[in-house]
Amino acid sequence: KNEVEQSPQNLTAQEGEFITINCSYSVGISALHWLQQHPGGGIVSLFMLSSGKKKHGRLIATINIQEKHSSLHITASHPRDSAVYICAVLMDSNYQLIWGAGTKLIIKP
Amino acid sequence: DVKVTQSSRYLVKRTGEKVFLECVQDMDHENMFWYRQDPGLGLRLIYFSYDVKMKEKGDIPEGYSVSREKKERFSLILESASTNQTSMYLCASSLEFSGANTGELFFGEGSRLTVL
């Protein structure tokens, strides 16, 4: 069983739709990262959070420590949001990073 | 802006050749990482360094070695490249992980290695 599970694996939506990507984990963590990877590109950190909620532009990340769950939301989605979104957790026991498999998002015009 | 620079975006090597992949960061980060990324397998940690001359094996260290002689530079070495090492290699850096300072991650653009 993976310690970090992302859902869905693939998501296709129309421009303008509200997008939610989920990340569940089974270990104790110090922090959770959301990252973005465009096709052929490097990986960019979007958020690092350990509690509550963070917002940057049209992106919102939330985390529920008790439920061991985080969500990444995209409002008013746009084709340029098409990318792979990756969740990673930093374990609080040994500071090891554990990676989710990623969610491939395609936004159609 | 933090910059993580990988020496080569694309490399083609032959089986048995020695391969060096270099990574340089300019923000005095303690932590540096080498990952490989393969379709369907996500990111897998090869090696991790938390200080100069310090290294820790990741999940898949076999066939690889690393060198960190200076804080800003972390090199990945394939002593004798094999076809199953064809992959995208990603370097990352962060401040040290300690308590409240949990270290935002910064990645390089990646090096796509093809071993023929």
Chai-1 contact restraints between the chains, C-beta under 6 A:
chainA,res_idxA,chainB,res_idxB,connection_type,confidence,min_distance_angstrom,max_distance_angstrom,comment,restraint_id
A,S30,B,T102,contact,1.0,0.0,6.0,A-B,restraint_1
A,A31,B,T102,contact,1.0,0.0,6.0,A-B,restraint_2
A,G42,B,F107,contact,1.0,0.0,6.0,A-B,restraint_3
A,G42,B,G108,contact,1.0,0.0,6.0,A-B,restraint_4
A,G42,B,E109,contact,1.0,0.0,6.0,A-B,restraint_5
A,G42,B,G110,contact,1.0,0.0,6.0,A-B,restraint_6
A,I43,B,F107,contact,1.0,0.0,6.0,A-B,restraint_7
A,S45,B,E104,contact,1.0,0.0,6.0,A-B,restraint_8
A,S45,B,L105,contact,1.0,0.0,6.0,A-B,restraint_9
A,M48,B,E104,contact,1.0,0.0,6.0,A-B,restraint_10
A,L90,B,T102,contact,1.0,0.0,6.0,A-B,restraint_11
A,Y95,B,F97,contact,1.0,0.0,6.0,A-B,restraint_12
A,W99,B,G42,contact,1.0,0.0,6.0,A-B,restraint_13
A,W99,B,L43,contact,1.0,0.0,6.0,A-B,restraint_14
A,A101,B,G42,contact,1.0,0.0,6.0,A-B,restraint_15
A,G102,B,G42,contact,1.0,0.0,6.0,A-B,restraint_16
